[in-house]
Amino acid sequence: MNEQKHTPGPWSATKQSKTSYRIDTAGEQFPEWKGLAHVFIAVGTEDESKANASLIAAAPDMLAALKECQGVLETAGRYFPKSIQNSDKFHLVNILENSVKKTIAQAEGK
């Protein structure tokens, strides 16, 4: 697959104020916590702000999972049994092309 260009995960979200979270990264490449981003969430409730920050922090893991799904769906498409209806195979290819690949490209800035 393509070489990773974003800051490697894991990322975490740390609450700074009612509507502000700091996104940090740590790991072997970053032995100390490093501030990656400061996210101000100006709309919604405090719970929504936390959920939005958590979603941002999960981005590297979600991208990795989507890339794994892409491989599984491509393999499934090649070996789809002939006994399965064509509409099911079309649905699998449609998900791969219009959801998984599209979202990976968006996450990678393509």
C-alpha positions in Angstrom: 0.0 0.0 0.0 1.0 3.7 -0.1 3.5 5.1 2.3 1.9 6.9 5.2 2.2 10.7 5.1 0.2 11.7 8.2 1.5 11.7 11.7 1.4 8.1 12.9 -1.1 7.0 15.6 -2.1 6.3 18.1 -3.7 9.7 18.8 -5.6 10.7 21.9 -8.0 13.6 22.7 -7.4 15.5 26.0 -10.0 17.9 27.2 -8.7 21.4 27.6 -12.0 23.3 28.2 -15.7 22.8 27.7 -15.3 23.2 23.9 -11.6 22.5 23.4 -9.6 19.3 23.1 -5.9 18.8 22.4 -5.1 16.0 20.0 -1.8 14.3 21.0 0.3 11.5 19.6 2.7 9.2 21.3 4.5 6.0 20.5 7.9 4.7 19.5 8.5 7.5 17.1 7.3 10.1 19.7 8.4 8.8 23.1 7.0 11.9 24.8 3.5 13.3 24.3 3.5 15.8 21.5 0.7 18.2 20.8 -0.6 17.5 17.3 -3.6 19.8 17.1 -5.8 21.9 19.3 -9.5 21.5 18.3 -12.1 24.1 19.2 -15.6 22.7 18.8 -17.9 25.7 18.8 -21.3 24.0 18.3 -23.2 21.3 20.1 -23.1 20.1 23.7 -20.1 19.1 25.8 -20.8 15.4 25.0 -20.9 16.2 21.3 -17.6 18.0 21.6 -16.0 15.0 23.3 -17.4 12.7 20.6 -16.1 14.9 17.8 -12.6 15.0 19.4 -12.6 11.2 19.9 -13.6 10.7 16.3 -10.6 12.9 15.2 -8.3 11.1 17.5 -9.4 7.7 16.0 -8.6 8.8 12.4 -5.3 6.9 12.0 -6.8 3.7 13.3 -9.9 4.0 11.1 -7.8 4.6 8.0 -5.7 1.5 8.8 -8.9 -0.5 9.3 -10.4 0.8 6.0 -7.2 -0.3 4.1 -7.5 -3.8 5.6 -11.2 -3.9 4.6 -10.2 -2.9 1.1 -7.9 -5.9 0.8 -10.6 -8.2 2.1 -13.3 -6.9 -0.2 -10.9 -7.1 -3.2 -10.2 -10.7 -2.4 -13.8 -11.5 -1.8 -14.7 -10.0 -5.2 -12.1 -12.2 -7.0 -13.4 -15.4 -5.3 -17.1 -14.7 -5.1 -18.9 -18.0 -5.7 -20.8 -18.2 -8.9 -23.8 -19.5 -6.9 -24.2 -16.0 -5.3 -26.5 -13.6 -7.1 -24.9 -11.0 -9.3 -26.7 -8.3 -7.3 -24.8 -9.3 -4.2 -21.5 -9.2 -6.1 -22.5 -5.8 -7.5 -23.3 -4.6 -4.0 -19.8 -5.7 -2.7 -18.0 -3.9 -5.7 -20.2 -0.8 -5.1 -19.2 -0.6 -1.5 -15.5 -1.1 -2.3 -15.5 1.6 -5.1 -17.9 4.2 -3.7 -17.3 3.9 0.0 -14.0 2.3 1.0 -11.7 3.5 -1.8 -13.3 7.0 -1.8 -12.9 7.4 1.9 -9.3 6.2 1.9 -8.5 8.7 -1.0 -10.2 11.5 1.0 -8.2 10.7 4.1 -5.0 10.7 2.1 -5.7 14.1 0.5 -6.3 12.7 -3.0 
